Each structure stands twice: as C-alpha cells, then as structure tokens.
C-alpha cells in the first residue's frame, strides 16, 4: 500500500463521516463537502492502486531483463 492509497482511504472515510454528521444535523453544505471528500479519496486511492500495478510491472520487466 502506498501513500496515495492511504491518503485516499482517509479522505474517503472523512467524507463518509461528514455525510453522516450532515445527515444527523440536516446540513446540506456539509453533506456536499462530504461527497466531494469521498469522491476525491476514491480517486486518489485508484491512482495509488494504478501506481502500485505499474511499479510491479516495471519490477517484473527488470527481473526478466536481468535473467
């Protein structure tokens, strides 16, 4: 797990918490902020997963070349 994935998961969680608080307090602005945070977090997590896959592929290519 890389930094982007960790930060993405944290932002997603933060967004879900904001949405829950907004639902309890009937605050539409906080709800919208929560949705934005959740989407941004999911995007960052996806980027992190992509980086991890590319890094793994590069490592495999490097090992294949060394043989």
Rosetta blueprint (number, residue, H / E / L):
1 X L
2 X L
3 X H
4 X H
5 X H
6 X H
7 X H
8 X H
9 X H
10 X H
11 X H
12 X H
13 X H
14 X H
15 X H
16 X H
17 X H
18 X H
19 X H
20 X H
21 X H
22 X H
23 X H
24 X H
25 X H
26 X L
27 X L
28 X H
29 X H
30 X H
31 X H
32 X H
33 X H
34 X H
35 X H
36 X H
37 X H
38 X H
39 X H
40 X H
41 X H
42 X H
43 X H
44 X H
45 X H
46 X H
47 X H
48 X H
49 X H
50 X H
51 X H
52 X H
53 X H
54 X H
55 X H
56 X H
57 X H
58 X H
59 X H
60 X H
61 X H
62 X H
63 X H
64 X H
65 X H
66 X H
67 X L
